[in-house]
């Protein structure tokens, strides 16, 4: 509870810091900045990108909804906060309880968090995986790290559905830019080494001694190419040691 309150206070102070400069002169903001400096836990956060231009789809991991979770930021754990992921900018967003704004945090300072019961990890520059955020599948020594990117693309034909990677119920044919969906998966072996995997075949090759058994289990579950997340979870559950 203490960390939760501390986070809310820090986020409010950060929101004050991003008001227009003319409104800050002679206010508590300047005194806060001078007193807090680097000691404020979320002082390094920035206001999240607004994306005010027209584009189909969305820049988020799934959608614009914030979900509850716990987050580790600069070595401190904050519980029961509202989170989302900007998959275009590769930033985790913390919702400000005081208004419609959110704070954007970099993966270098956010090594782990949960969101709606799902586990995520942040990797900074020079780490084992490319800088960004990853969802973690698996509890055993072998795990899979899933990355979602939402690059901004242009298309002058109807690109809804498979062409952008997901269905946008608010799709407008007269808007030519869209946030495309790109998923990337990495397998972490028992020694902690990462390698990229592309599809079911590559995943099954990581378990050559049980390849046939695992393929039968996947087929029995009726998991096709579009259910690769569930396929990963099933394989890791059956092979967990």
N, C-alpha and C positions, 0 to 999 in steps of 0.2 A: 504494500500500500504506500509506503514511504517513497519508493522509487516511482510509483505511478504518479503521486502528487508532484514529485520533483520534476518529472518529465512534463507534466501539464504546465507547471510554472515556467520551465525553460522554453517550452514551445510558445507560450504567450509572450514571453519577453522577446523571442525571436521574431514573432509576428509584428511586435511594436517596432523592431529594428528595421523592417522592410517598408515602413510607411514612407511616403515622399519626403525628400530632404527638408523641404520648407516647413513640414509639420513637426520635424524632429528638433529644430533649433530651440534651445532653452527648455527642453522637456526632460523627463526622467530617463529617456532613451540614452542620451549622451552619458549621463551619470552611470547608467547600467553598463554601457559599453566600457567605460573607464574602469569600473570596479570589477566587472566579470572577466574581461580579457579572455585568455584561453581556458580559464577555470570553469566556465559555464559548459556543462556537459554537451549541450546541443548548439553551442555558439557557432560551430563551423557549418551548420546546416544552412541551406539556401531555400528560398521560396521555390516551390515546384513550378515547372514550366506550365504555361497556361494553354498553349496550342489553340490560339484564337482563330487560326485560318480554317477554311473549309477542307475537310478530308473525310472520306468514307472509312468505316472501321473505327478503331480506337488504338491509342498507343500503349495500353495497359496489358499486363500479363493475361488477364481474361476480359475484364470489363472495368468500368469506372467505379464500381462499388468498393468501399473499404470494408475490410474484414478484421475481426479481433485476433490478437496474437501477442506474443512476447518477443522482445527484441533485445539483442546485445549490441550496445553502441559504445565504442571506446572503452570496452571492458566492464561496462555496467549493464545489468539486466533490468529491463523495464517491462512490467507485466500488464496485460489487459489494455493494450492500446489499439487504435484503429490504423491498419496498414494496407498498403497496396504496392504494386510494383509498376513503375514506368519502364516498360520493356523497350521503348524507343531510346531513352536516355540511359538505361541501365542504372536506375536509382530506385531505392526504396522510399516510399512516401509515408510520412506520419501525419495523420490528420490533426489539425488544430481544433480542439474542442470549443474554442472561443469564436469560431467562424468558419467560412467555407474554404479556408486556405489549408495547405499542407506544406510540410517541410521535406526537402529532398536530401537524402543521405547517400553518400558514396559507398560502394562495396568495400573499399579499403578500410573503412571505419566500422563496417557492419558485418562481422564474420558469420553471424547466425541469427535466425529468427524463425518463429512459427507464424503461420497465417491460416486461420480457419482449420487448425489441426494439422496442417501440412508443414514439413520442415524445409528450410531454405538455408543456403550458405552464400556468403559474399566472398569473392576473390578479387584482390587488388592487383595492381600492376606487378608483373614479375612473379606471380604465384603459379601454382600448378596448372590452373586453367585460365583461359582468357578472361580479362577483367569483366566482371558482371555478376549477376545473381543466378543461382541454380536451385531447382527443387531436387530434394534427395529422396530416392527410392531405396528401400532396403534397410534392414537392421543389423545384418551380419557383416563380416569382413568385406564381402563383395557388395558394392553399391553402384547405383546409376545416378548420374547428375544430369538433370534436364535443364536446358537453357531455352528461353523464349526471347526472340528479337522481333521488333516491329519496325522494320525500315519503312521510310516514306517513299512510295513509288508512284509513277504516273501510268495511266492506261486510258486510252481514248475509246475503248469498247467496254461493254458491261463486264466488270471484273468481280462481281459478287460471288460468294460461295468458294468453290475450290480454287479459283484463280487468285484470290487473296488469302486463302487458307482457312477461312471461316465465313459464317453467314452474318451479314449485317442487316438487321431488320429495318434500319433507317437508311439504307443505301439510296444514293441519288445518282442517277445516270448522267446528270449534268455536272457532276463534280469529278474531276479527272485525277485527283490525287487520292491515295489510300495508304493506310498502314497495313502492310502485308504481314503475314504470320510466318516466321521461320523458327523451326524447332531443331535443336541440336542436342545430341545425347553423348555422354562420356561414361565409360565403364571404369570403375576403380577396382583393381584386383586386391587380393588379400595382402599384398605387399605395399599397397598405397599408390601404385602406379596407375596413371590415367591413360586411356586410349579411346578414341572416338569410335562409336558404333553407328552403323546406318542400317536399321531394320532388323527384322527377326533373325535372319540368317547369321548376321554378325554377332548378335547376342548369343545365339545357341552355340556358336563356335568357341565361346568363352568357357563352355562346359562340355568338352568333347566326349567325356566318358558317359554323359547323361543326355546327349543330344537327342536321341530317338525318343526317350521317355518324355523329355520336356516338350518336344514337338507334338507328341500325342496329347499331352495335357493342354497345350495351347489350342489344338484343333478341337478337343472335346469341349473347351470353354467357348468355342465359337469366336475367337478373337482374330479379327482381320487386321490389315495394315493400318487402318484408321484407329484401332484400339491399342496402339503400341505402348502407351503408358500402362495399361492394364496388363499387357503381355509382360512388360518388365517387372511389374509387381508380382505377378504369378511366378515367374521364373526365380526371382530372388527369394520368394517365400518358400519355394520347394527346395532350394539349394542352400538356404541359410544354415550355417553351422554354429 
